[in-house]
Amino acid sequence: MDTYNDPSLERFHKTLKIAMKNEALLMIMDTLVKMAEVMVDKGEKERAVEILTIAMQYPMRQTTRVRAEEIYSDLESMLCPRAIVDAKSLAEEITLDDLMEAILGKE
């Protein structure tokens, strides 16, 4: 998996660190969906679909879930089917903690 370290996403990284420290799962999910949205806007659709595919396996606020599903649906129509299959395979192989480590690095 590619690293998700991106200076333009630094505020999300700070939020994720705080949420992880406080074990605030709903805050983590909100932030991941917002990150995916920004990544789509930046043209990083494959990374966005990876994050969403993993995140949607976990509990989240209803409004966050609806937004995640909307973005995911849009990505399904934009990306080649292989990218979706790869994201689903990745989601079966890694945990939320693995994703956080990929985004934030080892601490």
Summary of the structure (lengths in Angstrom):
residues: 107
radius of gyration: 12.7
end to end distance: 18.2
largest distance: 37.3
contacts: 314
relative contact order: 0.18
helix: 77%
strand: 0%
